[in-house]
Amino acid sequence: MSAPASMPDWYQQGLPHIWLPYSQMKTASAPLAAQSTHGSHITLTDERTLVDGVAAWWTACHGYNHPYIRQAVMKQLETMPHVMFGGMVHEPALRLASRLCALLPGDLERVFFTDSGSVAVEVAMKMAIQYRLNKGEHQRTKMLAFRGGYHGDTLATMAVCDPEEGMHHLYGSALAEHVIAPLPVDETSTRAFMDLLARHAHELAGIIMEPLVQGAGGMLFHAPQVLRTVRAAADQHDVLLILDEIFTGFGRTGTLFACEQAGITPDIITLSKALTGGTMALAATVARRHVFEAFWADNPDHALMHGPTFMANPLACACANASLDLFEAEPRLEQVAAINALMTEALEPCRTLPGVRDVRTLGAIGVVELDRIANPDALRQQLIAHGAWIRPFRNIVYLTPAFTISEQDLLFLCRTIHTVLAA
Ligand SMILES: *Cc1c(COP(=O)(O)O)cnc(C)c1O
């Protein structure tokens, strides 16, 4: 990877010092140079503007630079950009905690803030494990996770990702061993899941899954019934259910939270990505009352031992509160329904293209699945050449636009996918 000569100074000087995500630094194309963002548009330093189909890794649900969120951050910046959260609390965090609990189903009522999705999942796993330890059950330290799942990139979370996609082979014995089951989507997989659960329940602290959509695993959808099956099985074996709604939370699947569509409540839920409307890093792990009660004791060893330096950052919490205001003030879920209708129609012509295996949509997620993508990087460059910011991975080309995207921009993205795949 080397900097094209036309790039600005900061790019030329900085690129040799930066390490980019998921990239073979030697062979990957040089990254684009972003200058500014607005709504669903990203403007590059060479003055090209791209229509964004990804919403900054599924986060910017109100579009970029929403003036209301910007105003909330500026106001918070004046009074208190940050303060530690140990032995001290502040209005943005406590307001946000009570609002999240009011929106979440059931008695999900205790919020632990962190600053990234992976860490929120690690905290959920620690909660589930210590829940058992505090009850004197020292053998129940493993998780049951599902094939196709994705829960983060840290060492602990990689171990509950899909074994093949989650790079287990690359890290081998560095990863903890958990129980990986097929999602119970039909009779055979349900039997396999139930067998594994029965066999391992004595050593399990929790079951972890992404509800309705396995995102980074390839935008794989499953029916709400699957969630009900897992909830009932978790109850039957007295295992905590952790739902990772880091991707699905805040309207992406058509309801504010995906678990609503199955009418179930997890014991622990993790949130991040769209929590701040994609403006700042923030994540939350929310536990039900009975989970929290296992930590409520005179024994100091029964306390949850975790505390990120920047937890509950006031600027990030102000963003998240502003984002929730926008969900109340503007018709986000109706916009998601309209996006779904438009994408369903506009992506349909892709179905008959050679090499296309499936076209599917759920909420504001549109997916064209191919038999294989020989070179995702080259495909991305073609999409960019047309003016679309879309990041194909594995064997899929997908859209997760901002909920505020215009009909015109969304049609452009869908048609560009068709044009590029047809060529
Ligand atoms: C993105 C994602 C994570 C990890 O979040 P980071 O902020 O990247 O650490 C975990 N779980 C799911 C379902 C995700 O989509």
The ligand as a Tripos MOL2 file, in Angstrom:
@<TRIPOS>MOLECULE
LIG
   15    15     1     0     0
SMALL
NO_CHARGES

@<TRIPOS>ATOM
      1 C1        -19.8450   -4.4470   15.8030 C.3       1 LIG1
      2 C2        -20.3130   -5.5280   16.7030 C.ar      1 LIG1
      3 C3        -19.6330   -5.8520   17.8880 C.ar      1 LIG1
      4 C4        -18.3090   -5.1980   18.2760 C.3       1 LIG1
      5 O1        -18.4090   -3.8580   18.4980 O.3       1 LIG1
      6 P1        -17.0610   -2.9510   18.4910 P.3       1 LIG1
      7 O2        -17.5270   -1.6060   18.9030 O.co2     1 LIG1
      8 O3        -16.5400   -3.0130   17.0890 O.co2     1 LIG1
      9 O4        -16.1230   -3.5720   19.4610 O.co2     1 LIG1
     10 C5        -20.1660   -6.8330   18.6960 C.ar      1 LIG1
     11 N1        -21.3120   -7.4570   18.3770 N.ar      1 LIG1
     12 C6        -21.9960   -7.1810   17.2580 C.ar      1 LIG1
     13 C7        -23.2690   -7.8830   16.9740 C.3       1 LIG1
     14 C8        -21.5170   -6.2160   16.3720 C.ar      1 LIG1
     15 O5        -22.1820   -5.9690   15.2350 O.3       1 LIG1
@<TRIPOS>BOND
     1     1     2 1
     2     2     3 ar
     3     2    14 ar
     4     3     4 1
     5     3    10 ar
     6     4     5 1
     7     5     6 1
     8     6     7 2
     9     6     8 1
    10     6     9 1
    11    10    11 ar
    12    11    12 ar
    13    12    13 1
    14    12    14 ar
    15    14    15 1
@<TRIPOS>SUBSTRUCTURE
     1 LIG1         1 GROUP 0 **** ****
